[in-house]
Each structure stands twice: as structure tokens, then as C-alpha cells.
């Protein structure tokens, strides 16, 4: 019964009493007055309650509008995903970030707005999120309606549905593009500074090697050695040249990481090299444990040596008074689940390399930062280094599809664990090649923009019996190759420099030459080993790749491989 009905009843009752039609006794009249008083009291109470309800309703509407505004116009985007990853709710901020109308977002797959290369990041994140049932965050790129993308940080919370049928995700989306840009600028600036410092050390070592080369060559030319063998001086100069080449490769690895030039090798090979490199002249001992049956790993030996050496160097610096570093390798079938650097391939095999020191350890609060670019817990300076060792190691391991993890306790030492992709078989030694039978087609075309390098390559090859023509750029090489084809005297192999200053380099030249001769066998050479062409030369149409400076035996090995693949043999007079 509402208030209007009560008013009507009271009015009718009053009229009936006043009409005299009802002969009530005095007692009855008193009772009616009491009832009317109670009705009036109830009416007042109901009016007060109704007023309170109206006030509460107005407050609820105001609060609802306030929270709708807070939700829609929050500084970050909000959305709710169904168990099938469909967008069920979204605020206006998210719609604005994606350049869409809010209503057009509802019911669409969230994956539609994730940059294609980052799809796996989100799905892996969602699986971990639901398994952990706790809040987590990830960074990825989201796509706008116009095709542009931006960096976003997603903070996700899983929530059980009210009917207990599946989970839904509540996600906050924050645009971090500017933060990423600033982070990259800081990294670039620090890297330039660090590279400049490193270049000074490289220049010092390189000049020392040049001094060795120059001194021995001058001795070889000296009148004092006339009539004597100069083999010793030339051998020393040769070794210095090879050391210089190794030095430049290390610099390239440090400065850019580079594409790994992978080969199947045993871990013992590069670990022992890394130990020798990192512990030379120190008071720290090493203990290596390599069990029988270790799987070979598919890695770039040079880069992996540097990664291991960097970790060992950090361990050495953590023990200024000396101590022992224990290095252990073992076959494993998986990587710890919390490690997010690994693609997580089913059935993958790894060799785990653990490096354990007896040093001062790393405080817990800075442990998560040790792989960050240019982070260091050490003092800056010539003796203390630049805090790049673990960063470079992290980059190299990651570029190999591996993983690196660290565990440490202050005053209890540190253990760095690396997981390297492995193959579950043993390395088979290559069969000895049969002696090559001389043939007439021993013509080699050499393309390089450095005249001295063209000349010395030609002289070396002619010395061992090859016929050589040279070109200074791609255009000239194409012309010479075409003429040889038309003249019936084709080249048996082509050696192309990858980079030609101001002209056509090896990458474009091989494309043009393959149009002339699809069966061409070309060897790409470069002093910049980090170029993707050098790491994946077959994908670019080359038969083999050589890194400058290369030895005569390396060049001959490559030419023999060409001859073997072609069913041809080059004559060596």
C-alpha cells in the first residue's frame, strides 16, 4: 500500500464519522480516533522512509555516474576478457588508445589488436596468469585501427566467473611508448660512451699487434737477414694477424651482439678457451666437470667463448683474494618454468652450464637487475670494468635461443646457469677427402673494392695454381662473368666481398649472377661478421662464407667444398 492510498482511506473514514450515518458509541469513536492517529503516524513514517529512499537513490545514481566517469576516463585503458579471450567490457580510454568506437570492441577477439610478432607473448602470459591465479604484467605492442602500433604494459588479474565455469581476465592497459623510447635513447647514449671507452682498449691492443707485424716484416726485408730463412719472422707476423682478426670479432660481438654463426661443437671446446681467457694471470683456480656423453651444442664458438668468459670474469672479480670457480656441464630436458627467456619448445634438449664462485655474492634487492644494460654493482673505472659483462652474456645466450639465470646470497657466492640448445647425438668426424683430380676449369673470379686485397688474393690463388680475374665492384663482376659464360670459359667459383663502398656489394651481385647462371657457386667474404648474410649465407644464395682475415687453408677448404658439390675439381699446378 502506498502513501496515496493511506490518504484516501483516512479521508473517507473522517467523512463517514462526520455524516452521522454510523451510530457509534463513545468508546467506538475513541477507538476510531486511536486508529486514525496510528494511521497518521504510519503515514508520516512512510513519508520519511520514502524521502530517505529518494535520497539514497539519488546518491546511488550520483555514485554510479561518478564511477562510470572514473572507469571511462581513467588515464589507463580497462577491459575484461571472457574465457575465450573475447572483449566483454572496455572503457573509453582503451577505445581511444586503439582508435576504435567502444561498441565496436565488444565481442571481438583481443588478439585482433595485438601486434602479430607479439601474439605468443600474450598467450604465454595468459597461460602463466591463469596457472598462477595472481596478478602479473607483460609488455607488448598493440595495433591501432589505422595500422600503427604502440608499446603497452598489460597488468592482468584472473577472476573466477560467478558460475564457476572458467576464468575471465581483467586487464589494465598503459601506453609506455614514450618510456620505451627514452629507455632506448639512454641505452644508446650509454652504449656509445662504453663503446668509446672500449675502443680505446681495442686500439691499444690492435696497435701492439700491428707493431709486431711491422717489426717482423721489416726484419724479413732487412739486409741483415739476406741468405737466412725468414720463416720465423713471417710466422710471427702471421700469428699476430690472426690475433688481430680475433680481436675485431670480439669488438663486433661486444658492440652489436651480431647474428651467431652456429656450428655443432662440444661445450668443452669453448669453455676451456673461456677459462684460459678470463683467468689468465689471476689468483683464481678453476675446476671443470664434464661428464661422459654430453650432447653437442649448436652455437657460435667465438660468441659463446666470450659469454662464458664474461661470466667467469665477473666471478673472478667477486673474489679479489683468490678462490675457486667450479664449472659444470650436464644434459637436461627442460628449463625452470619461471624463466621467461626461452620459447619453451616441446621436446627441446639443452646442455646446462653452471658457473659457481666463492665470492661476496649479490644483494637480493639488486639481483633482478644484473642483466640490465650497463647495470653494475661494481665501481666504475679501469680496474673495475663497465658493468657490461653479464649484459653481453645475456644477449649472446638469448640470440642463441638459450636461457641464463642467476642465484646468489651475500657472502655465500653466486651461481650463473646457462641453458644452451643441444642435439641428442654425438659429433661425427668428417670423412677424409680424396685427392682432387686436376681439371681445366680452375678459373676464379674475385670481387673486392680494396685493391691491395684483390691483388694479394689473386697472388695467393695463382701461387697454388688457380687462374684468377678480379673486379672492383658488382657491376664489373657481372660483366666479367657474363663474358666468360658467352665465351665458353666460365668461372668455376666466385668470391664476392659483401660490402662495396659506393657500389654494388655481394648481396645484390649474387642475385644478378644467379639470373645469368642459376648453378653459380659463390663464396661471400666480409670483415663484418655480424651481418645476417654471414650467418645465413645459404638463404642469400651463397655456397659458403669466409671471415676476413682468412687463411689460405680456409680459402682452399672452401674451394674444395665448391668443387666437391659441383662434381668438379679445380686444377692446382
Secondary structure, DSSP 8 states (H G I E B T S, - for coil): --HHHHHHHHHHHHHHHHHS-S---HHHHHHHHHHHHHHHHHHHHHHHHHHHHHHHHHHHHHHHHHHHHHHHT-SSEEEEE-TTSBEEEE-HHHHHHHTS-HHHHTTSBGGGGB-GGGHHHHHHHHHHHHHHTS-EEEEEEEE-TTS-EEEEEEEEEEEE-TTSSSEEEEEEEEE-HHHHHHHHHHHHHHHHHHHHHHHHHHHHHHHHHHHHHHHHHHHHHSGGGTTS--HHHHHHHHHHHHHHHHHHHHHHHHHH------EEE-HHHHHHHHHHHHHTT-SEEEEEEE-TT--EEEE-HHHHHHHHHHHHHHHHHT-TT-EEEEEEEEEES---TT--SS---TT--EEEEEEE--S----HHHHTTTTSTT--SS--BTTTB-S-HHHHHHHHHHHTT-EEEEEE-TTS-EEEEEEEEEESS--------------S--EEEEE-S-HHHHHHHHHHHHHTT-EEEEESSHHHHHHHHHHHHHTT---SEEEEES--TTS--HHHHHHHHHHH-TT--EEEEES-TTSHHHHSGGGGT-SEEEESS--HHHHHHHHHHHHHHHT------
